[in-house]
Amino acid sequence: MAVLVPYMTFAGHESFSFLEPCTLLSAAVLLTGILSLFRHRLLNQSRSNNSISLMAAIAQTRPGLPPMRGSFERMLTYLRFHNKVAPIIHSPETTLLPMLSPQEQTELAYHPDSLPGGRWLQTPTGRIRVYEFGPEDGKPVLFIHGISTPSIVARDVLTSLSKKGCRVLTFDLPGRGYSECCRITPQDMRLYSAIILMVTTSSTVKGGFFPFNIIGYSLGGGITASFASQFPHLISSVVTISSSGLLPYELAPWGMKCSLLPWVPVWLADKLLTTKLKGEEEAPLEMTEATDTVAITRVVGIEPVDIFSVIRWQNRYHKGFMSGYVSSMRNAPIFDRVEEWCEIGRLFRERRFAGSNGEKPTGKMLVMYGEKDDITPPTLLGRIEQCVGRDHIKSVIVEGGGHEIIVYQWDQVLKEIVEFWGL
């Protein structure tokens, strides 16, 4: 979500003018139409020039059929099994790592062993990078990252939880990090729920990973809430950090709204949503604003994760990142998922969530936001309280924190989680 800063500043949203983005969109759509018409004419000309040679080539495969019928059937067979676009977009696992030495791999902004316990999980929508570590008999914890940052974003929180006795399980969402992306599958809760179930059932824990505690950051918070509302019998407790899910769509800038239209080309939507992401020479504004919080992390002798380098690396080397990012913006639980959050409140009131190790299910969820977060602002707490109920929420606002509190103020985030779970 960090790359949305130029487009999702909700403070003073009346100042946004719809003229500029709509003019840009109109020009881009017109240009796309012209290019499509030109491509169509070229294809027609190419087909007319090659039709004789194509018919001659396929006429030799089944000589027993009548000329017209046999040619037509062979033509259909040729078109059916040729000119197909591969649905799976490979990750840097196959497009980058084979070209690097082991030493060069360790120097990447995000390498496959950035977290312990890494493994590959084959799924119908591509290979997923999974990490599982911590004591096998520990408290099961599943973490889901945000829209633009892979699992490494929560490295410090997750490794600290494992040292406190938690069995941590996390994975890269499709099109992020080292997970492949399926270009024909919308990245909505049908896909995310299936992946969560496949990842958790693949756990190496003896006796299974269920029920588990779930933590979601940014987009992962919206996924967490939606999943918990559908599968309460699998969830022991819910923690969201800088969560999406209840962002008001009506306050989104016009440029973003235009990019979310399904008929807008993916490349144009990517340009509208991730302009800052491309400017590698430009220092992100958030880095200067986070100076004080970075100092907090360095006091304990640990360098914070350079999430902006990870995002730039991902955008450059993961060919499926653009497709996955735009699909998530259009289909994932980001805006106005009121019904799902209200369902969580009902499940809390009826004590429907699973207990942990025979204990009674918890009646609260932990919700954290940064005080200065302008992507998922802390004012969202009011909407969450209306949906879930104030009695079922422990809300925390991290003083001075922005959207990336899980990176720059991870020690405070960890402290709240430890207290909430009684570790």
Beta strands, then each sheet from edge to edge (+ up, - down):
strand 1: 88-89
strand 2: 118-123
strand 3: 126-133
strand 4: 139-144
strand 5: 166-171
strand 6: 181-182
strand 7: 212-217
strand 8: 235-241
strand 9: 365-370
strand 10: 393-398
sheet 1: 1+ 6-
sheet 2: 2+ 3- 5+ 4+ 7+ 8+ 9+ 10+
end
